[in-house]
Amino acid sequence: VMSEPEIVAPSAEIFADDNVNTYAALKEASEPESIRVWRQEQQEQISARDSEAETKRQEWKTEAAKELANWHSKQDEVLTKNKAANREAQEEFLKDNEEAKPGQQWEKICKLCDFNPKSNRNSRDTARMRSILLQLKQSPLIR
């Protein structure tokens, strides 16, 4: 009676030659030279594109940070100018309110109104109200 040959798993020592990946070695051996060269060129092109994209991304980030800082500084300038103008206008308004002289109420009201008819093109027609206020300013009501 013949016995079947015993199948023994190869030991790891056979494949452990200088940390060589046997699968990669077999794959490289089965690929033609032209495909291996093409694959290597593709890898080099991809890595070059990736590095170029990363440098562009970093440039964009730095440029965006600069633009954002400039925008914030301009906004701060505008905000401080508006605050100063509003404070001055408020002080002037309060000063005018404290100086209450009889008979000048309509002049104060006319200062607060915009009498330029061309500035309000999209709003309602207020010509009649303007004319009434101007008449009251020129000749106030007598009580």
Beta strands, then each sheet from edge to edge (+ up, - down):
end
